[in-house]
Structures are given as structure tokens and as C-alpha cells.
């Protein structure tokens, strides 16, 4: 392909459509994340441990926060209505994003507070990581596809003149 020639139309369309699909996937991931916690209650939790992850001969150790939380006691009640529940964060980092003993807010389902699969740590990346990654990659692909298509249109308009 000569230097001034735009990429083939099919490649331009594939990039553009793949970008749109990734953007839609990012939007859907955000929608799911927000609709999941829409009816959740908030409790204060405390990070009780940092769970390491990593495999191989020289593992890169990344840490998932694991806060324990329980719903706050009702007015006039001294004890918590249920035992503390431990939750594992979905985003790991090195160095750890939280320290042991740090207070964090946790969204939980008040209808099923003991289900450890449902609670979500109220952190930006815990809630938006997948949507951000898909949206960013989709934006890059859609932008490249648009630029390729614009180059093609500009080239065909120049050759028609």
C-alpha cells in the first residue's frame, strides 16, 4: 500500500464497527454496574486483610482488599443485626489501594446481606473499571476507523475533482 493511500474500506469499517461495539459494551457494563447498586444499602466496612494474587516462578503480587462489614444497627439497638460479612474486592493493585484497618463503604443487598457475591466496595475503579477499559479501547478503534474512512472520502473526492 503506497504511503498516501488510505487503508482498504473493509479494514476501515471493521475498525469503526469494532469501536462502536466496544463503546456499546462499555456503556452496558456501566449500566449493569449502576443498576446493580441502585437498590443497595450502604454500610461502613473495615479492611481486615489484603489477599495477594499472582502466579508463576516470580509472581507479581497484587492485592485485593477484603473488607468486613455489617449493616448498621437500627435506632435504639446496640448490636448489629447480623454477623460481619467479608467481601473480596474485584480490582487488585500493587501497592495495595487500601490499608488493613482502613474504613470503606460497601454497597450490599439489604434483602440478602449474607451473600458475599453481591456486595461492592464503593470505590471508583471497583464500580467503573470494566466500563472505562471497554469505552477507552472502543473510542480508540472508532476514532481510527473514522479517520480511515475520512481519508478514503477525502481521497475519492480529490480524485473525482
Steps between C-alpha positions, in 0.01 A plus 500: 500500500659833396563754769219741408241228443234457768444153648252276318135581559430165665778561757366848567149367556623215722690745722203736517241229572724327754546835673124556510447150641760558772345838585159334526651228720654765725168680526322175582761414766443841660124453484527156666733633768271790588177299483655234726560746782192717441298326771791407722555640848833638618691375803837599633754224483854456617777340295594189700749346258673547167479193277798458269474367145762398248632183339822373353860468614525871581142603566405863486310535823192716474261555786122480515343679798280279717282716723262361759175685549166470666191717465477772760283428806146636498434812710495401866666165427845443648622202297523446129206292368732247328857379514766677297532388137836490323512610136782471248562803279499448123788733410852419617795736518860520607557680732166426669231765457388455862675437830391244756267674743396766246131582495318452168139525396344183362181473296300189592162349422281560807277206396798260496777655710683172567560430129870579455475505117282810489667772712711761323767721653406863441817591312529659156686215331294232678190643334624633165811300397344280229297782349803729489727243335242399236406863437860615458594218262173553310573872468845428355366246248202715398730802464745310282217359289351848459838643401553221246154559350560877491832442320320282245228757443755780467703289255199409287380865497846617391524241223148591375595867468 
